[in-house]
Amino acid sequence: MNNTNEKSHLMYSTLPNIIIGFHGCDQEVFNKILYEHKPFKPSTNEYDWLGNGMYFWEQNLERAWEWATCGMTNPKLKIEKPAVIGAVIDLGYCLNLLDSYNIQMLKLQYELFTAKMSILDKPTPKNKNVKGNNDLLLRYLDCAVIEDLHKDMKDNGLRPYDSVRGVFLEGNPIYETSGFREQSHIQICIRNPNCIKGFFAPKEIDDSWHTP
């Protein structure tokens, strides 16, 4: 990546478009955020897919409901009554991993990260499956590389990313040899809480009108 490409890329790194994100959670969390105005707690798991932050499904209410409902069977998620909260989000300065430049930058960061691990004589984390699933749901390596990038930017006095955005092909093919998967989605990780302009409760559609 030469300097000309880097300077040009900076012109287009901010994603000013307002998007709608959905977060699956327990009803208690929903009530605290929406009605009691409690802060949205960022996820800090070592296996977070896009690093640490506040997670949303981009424009995907159904996937958020599916995740929250499935969370009832996962003790770690502590979901007793599924709920989904909507958010109005400005992605700001985004590490957009649908962008060719950012993909190559993260690839370079991986090489730097593995070199650091070697020098420190530490094992490099690995992405892992969970039993009965082949989608590498535990993204220890991806999380570590992204967090290492954030740290390097901070250490070098560079502007921090407000958000991280990635696309994931997940689930079974929708038909034989298909490149489309049943649970494919775009996921958003918000690091800067000021990106979230407001929360809302998703409403029922009024069937007497068309949807704009």
Disulfide bonds with the S-S distance in Angstrom:
none
